[in-house]
Amino acid sequence: MKNKIIFIINPIAGKGQGKLVESKIQQVFANKNIDFSTVLTENVGHAITLAKQAILLNPTIIVACGGDGTINEVAQTLVGTDIALGIIPIGSGNGLAANLKIPKNIDLAIDGILNHSKTKIDVGKINENYFFSNMGLGIDAAVIDNYSQTKKRNFLGYVTASTKAMLQFKPKKFKIEIDQNDAFDDAYYFVFCSNSNEAGYGISFSPNAKLNDGKLDFLVVKKLNILQQLQFSACVLGKCIEKMNRAKIIQINNVKFKTDEPKTVAQVDGEAVIFEKNSIEVSIVVNALNIIVPN
């Protein structure tokens, strides 16, 4: 079926704004000569199932309406297909949407689906799964793990989770091999691979990253004392992290991590993920996703 748009909506995203989004989509598109339908997710992972079912209908666009987790789930299924991903951001972080300049205002985001352009972006790959904004194995993973357990899914909750992580986090030991070169190992405070220049809430650990440059921006920071941690936080907020001596930012195609730990806590596109293995490989897949951006 040609020119069909399917909206996959997380009804509880944005403190229940998902239900409002569905109502607005119905109102707007009912008056347009466009074949469209809406479906609602019921739990974590359901958007993947719904997107796979939607692909069988051969739509032109599948729109993910929710937070970074919902967007990641829908996008996972569209990598390597001709179907374009649309985004209506109603979550808390909205890192990828911000990088693509998709407005947080629901009405403007819906208008951006109606009046759009298509582009291709690169995709990050972590073991057998994909990420679209960033992934991390250091203190950011601890922050997201704490954040996933808080009831305050807003900037205050993020600050609280960050403060708790700073007080409790212990640097993680990894053996790191970049682009098949010699491996090196140390204890790291921050380990981060980014495809996007936004990590959510306007925060950026990789302000020069681009979605279509065929590279991942890789940031590593060795263990820090408390004063250096505060300096790191200030550099992040000031988007001048490259000025910090203990921070190393390079562009890469591939990186492998090995650890002696039986499992590794990571954050992938702002969601906490546990890898039940001691080896993780991250790489870039060039021009792998068609995506809708507002005109």
C-alpha positions as CSV (number, residue, x, y, z in Angstrom):
1,M,0.0,0.0,0.0
2,K,1.6,3.3,-1.1
3,N,1.6,6.6,0.8
4,K,0.4,5.1,4.0
5,I,1.6,6.5,7.4
6,I,1.5,4.4,10.5
7,F,1.8,6.0,13.9
8,I,3.2,3.9,16.7
9,I,2.4,5.7,20.0
10,N,3.5,5.2,23.5
11,P,0.4,6.3,25.4
12,I,2.2,6.9,28.8
13,A,5.2,8.8,27.4
14,G,5.5,12.4,28.5
15,K,3.2,11.9,31.5
16,G,0.4,10.5,29.4
17,Q,0.8,12.9,26.5
18,G,0.7,10.0,24.1
19,K,-3.1,9.8,24.4
20,L,-3.2,13.5,23.5
21,V,-1.0,12.9,20.5
22,E,-3.3,10.1,19.2
23,S,-6.3,12.4,19.5
24,K,-4.5,15.2,17.6
25,I,-3.2,12.9,14.9
26,Q,-6.8,11.6,14.3
27,Q,-8.1,15.2,14.1
28,V,-5.4,16.4,11.7
29,F,-5.2,13.5,9.4
30,A,-8.9,12.7,9.2
31,N,-9.2,15.9,7.1
32,K,-6.3,15.0,4.8
33,N,-6.3,12.7,1.8
34,I,-3.8,10.5,3.4
35,D,-4.1,6.8,4.4
36,F,-3.0,6.6,8.0
37,S,-3.5,4.5,11.1
38,T,-2.5,4.6,14.8
39,V,-1.5,1.8,17.2
40,L,-0.6,2.0,20.8
41,T,2.2,0.3,22.7
42,E,1.4,-1.7,25.8
43,N,4.9,-2.4,27.3
44,V,8.6,-2.1,26.8
45,G,9.6,-3.8,23.6
46,H,6.1,-3.8,22.1
47,A,7.0,-1.0,19.6
48,I,9.4,-3.5,18.0
49,T,6.6,-6.0,17.4
50,L,4.2,-3.3,16.2
51,A,6.8,-1.9,13.8
52,K,7.5,-5.4,12.3
53,Q,3.8,-5.8,11.8
54,A,3.5,-2.3,10.2
55,I,6.3,-3.1,7.8
56,L,4.2,-5.9,6.3
57,L,1.6,-3.3,5.3
58,N,4.3,-1.6,3.1
59,P,3.8,2.0,4.4
60,T,5.8,5.0,3.2
61,I,6.5,6.3,6.8
62,I,6.3,4.8,10.3
63,V,6.2,7.5,12.9
64,A,7.4,6.8,16.4
65,C,5.5,8.9,19.0
66,G,7.2,8.7,22.4
67,G,10.5,9.0,24.1
68,D,14.0,7.9,23.1
69,G,13.2,4.3,24.0
70,T,10.1,4.1,21.7
71,I,12.0,5.8,18.9
72,N,14.9,3.3,19.3
73,E,12.5,0.3,19.2
74,V,10.8,1.5,16.0
75,A,14.0,2.6,14.3
76,Q,15.6,-0.8,15.0
77,T,13.2,-2.5,12.6
78,L,13.6,0.1,9.8
79,V,17.4,-0.1,9.4
80,G,18.2,-1.1,5.9
81,T,14.6,-0.7,4.6
82,D,13.1,1.9,2.3
83,I,10.6,2.9,4.9
84,A,11.3,6.3,6.5
85,L,11.2,6.9,10.3
86,G,9.1,9.9,11.5
87,I,9.4,11.2,15.0
88,I,7.0,13.0,17.3
89,P,9.0,13.5,20.5
90,I,7.0,13.2,23.7
91,G,9.6,11.8,26.1
92,S,11.9,13.4,28.5
93,G,15.3,13.4,26.8
94,N,14.6,13.6,23.1
95,G,18.2,13.6,22.0
96,L,17.9,12.4,18.4
97,A,14.8,14.6,17.8
98,A,16.7,17.7,19.0
99,N,19.6,16.9,16.7
100,L,17.2,16.6,13.8
101,K,15.6,19.9,14.9
102,I,12.2,18.2,15.3
103,P,10.1,20.5,17.5
104,K,8.9,19.3,20.9
105,N,5.6,21.1,20.4
106,I,3.2,18.4,19.4
107,D,1.3,20.5,16.8
108,L,4.5,21.6,15.1
109,A,5.9,18.0,15.1
110,I,2.7,16.7,13.5
111,D,2.9,19.5,10.9
112,G,6.5,18.4,10.3
113,I,5.2,15.0,9.3
114,L,2.8,16.6,6.8
115,N,5.4,18.9,5.4
116,H,8.7,17.0,5.4
117,S,11.9,16.1,3.6
118,K,13.7,12.8,3.7
119,T,17.3,12.2,4.5
120,K,19.6,9.3,5.4
121,I,21.5,9.1,8.6
122,D,24.2,6.7,9.9
123,V,23.4,4.2,12.6
124,G,25.5,2.9,15.4
125,K,25.6,-0.8,16.0
126,I,26.3,-2.4,19.4
127,N,26.8,-6.2,19.1
128,E,23.7,-7.3,17.2
129,N,21.5,-4.2,18.0
130,Y,21.4,-0.6,16.8
131,F,21.5,2.8,18.4
132,F,20.8,6.1,16.8
133,S,22.0,8.8,19.2
134,N,24.6,7.4,21.6
135,M,25.7,4.6,23.9
136,G,27.9,4.6,27.0
137,L,29.6,2.3,29.5
138,G,30.8,4.7,32.1
139,I,29.2,7.1,34.6
140,D,26.5,8.0,32.0
141,A,25.3,4.3,32.2
142,A,25.1,4.6,36.0
143,V,23.1,7.9,35.7
144,I,20.6,6.3,33.3
145,D,20.4,3.2,35.5
146,N,19.6,5.4,38.5
147,Y,17.2,7.6,36.4
148,S,15.3,4.5,35.2
149,Q,14.5,3.8,38.9
150,T,13.3,7.3,39.8
151,K,9.7,8.5,39.6
152,K,10.7,11.9,38.5
153,R,11.1,11.5,34.7
154,N,12.2,15.1,34.2
155,F,15.3,17.3,34.3
156,L,15.2,17.4,38.1
157,G,15.1,13.6,38.2
158,Y,18.0,13.5,35.8
159,V,20.0,15.9,38.1
160,T,19.2,13.7,41.1
161,A,20.3,10.6,39.3
162,S,23.5,12.3,38.2
163,T,24.4,13.4,41.7
164,K,23.8,9.9,43.1
165,A,26.0,8.5,40.3
166,M,28.8,10.9,41.0
167,L,28.8,10.0,44.7
168,Q,28.8,6.2,44.1
169,F,30.4,5.5,40.8
170,K,33.7,3.6,40.6
171,P,35.7,3.7,37.3
172,K,35.2,0.7,35.1
173,K,38.2,-1.3,33.8
174,F,38.1,-2.0,30.0
175,K,40.5,-3.3,27.4
176,I,39.8,-1.1,24.4
177,E,40.7,-1.8,20.8
178,I,40.0,1.0,18.3
179,D,39.7,0.3,14.5
180,Q,41.6,-3.0,14.8
181,N,44.7,-1.3,16.3
182,D,46.6,-2.3,19.4
183,A,44.4,-2.6,22.5
184,F,45.0,-0.6,25.7
185,D,43.4,-1.0,29.1
186,D,42.8,1.2,32.0
187,A,40.1,2.3,34.5
188,Y,37.6,4.8,32.9
189,Y,35.2,7.3,34.3
190,F,33.5,7.9,31.0
191,V,33.3,5.8,27.9
192,F,30.9,7.1,25.2
193,C,30.2,6.5,21.5
194,S,28.0,9.1,19.8
195,N,26.3,9.4,16.4
196,S,24.5,12.6,17.5
197,N,25.5,15.9,19.0
198,E,22.6,15.7,21.5
199,A,22.3,13.4,24.5
200,G,19.0,14.9,25.7
201,Y,17.9,17.8,27.9
202,G,20.2,20.0,25.8
203,I,23.3,18.2,27.1
204,S,26.0,17.3,24.7
205,F,29.1,15.1,25.3
206,S,30.0,15.3,21.6
207,P,29.0,18.7,20.3
208,N,30.8,18.2,16.9
209,A,29.2,14.8,16.1
210,K,27.2,14.5,12.9
211,L,24.5,12.0,12.0
212,N,25.8,11.6,8.4
213,D,29.6,11.8,8.5
214,G,30.2,8.0,8.4
215,K,32.0,8.1,11.8
216,L,31.2,7.7,15.5
217,D,32.6,10.3,18.0
218,F,34.4,8.3,20.7
219,L,35.0,10.0,24.1
220,V,37.0,8.4,26.9
221,V,37.9,9.9,30.2
222,K,40.1,8.1,32.7
223,K,39.3,8.0,36.4
224,L,38.9,11.4,38.0
225,N,39.0,12.8,41.5
226,I,36.1,14.8,42.9
227,L,37.5,18.1,41.7
228,Q,38.1,16.7,38.2
229,Q,34.6,15.3,38.2
230,L,33.2,18.8,38.9
231,Q,35.4,20.2,36.1
232,F,34.1,17.5,33.8
233,S,30.5,18.4,34.6
234,A,31.2,22.1,33.9
235,C,32.9,21.3,30.6
236,V,29.9,19.2,29.6
237,L,27.4,22.0,30.5
238,G,29.6,24.5,28.7
239,K,30.0,22.2,25.6
240,C,33.7,22.6,25.7
241,I,34.7,19.1,26.8
242,E,37.6,19.0,24.3
243,K,39.4,21.6,26.5
244,M,39.7,19.0,29.4
245,N,43.1,17.4,29.4
246,R,41.9,14.0,30.7
247,A,39.2,13.8,28.0
248,K,40.1,12.2,24.7
249,I,37.7,12.6,21.7
250,I,38.4,10.9,18.4
251,Q,36.4,9.8,15.4
252,I,36.2,6.0,14.8
253,N,34.6,3.3,12.7
254,N,34.8,0.5,15.2
255,V,35.7,-0.1,18.9
256,K,35.8,-3.3,21.0
257,F,35.5,-3.4,24.7
258,K,36.6,-6.3,26.9
259,T,36.1,-6.6,30.7
260,D,36.6,-9.1,33.4
261,E,33.2,-8.4,34.8
262,P,30.5,-11.0,34.0
263,K,28.0,-8.4,33.0
264,T,28.1,-4.7,31.9
265,V,25.6,-2.0,32.6
266,A,25.3,0.3,29.6
267,Q,23.0,3.1,28.4
268,V,21.8,2.9,24.8
269,D,19.9,5.9,23.5
270,G,19.0,6.9,27.1
271,E,17.8,3.5,28.2
272,A,19.6,1.2,30.7
273,V,20.7,-2.1,29.2
274,I,22.6,-5.0,30.8
275,F,25.0,-7.0,28.6
276,E,25.4,-10.5,30.0
277,K,28.9,-10.9,28.4
278,N,32.4,-9.5,28.8
279,S,32.9,-8.4,25.2
280,I,31.1,-5.5,23.4
281,E,31.7,-4.3,19.9
282,V,30.5,-1.0,18.6
283,S,30.6,0.2,15.0
284,I,29.0,2.6,12.5
285,V,26.7,1.6,9.7
286,V,26.7,4.3,7.0
287,N,23.4,5.8,5.6
288,A,21.4,2.9,7.1
289,L,18.2,4.7,8.0
290,N,15.8,6.9,6.1
291,I,14.4,9.6,8.3
292,I,11.8,12.4,8.1
293,V,12.8,15.9,9.0
294,P,10.6,19.0,8.9
295,N,10.9,21.4,6.0
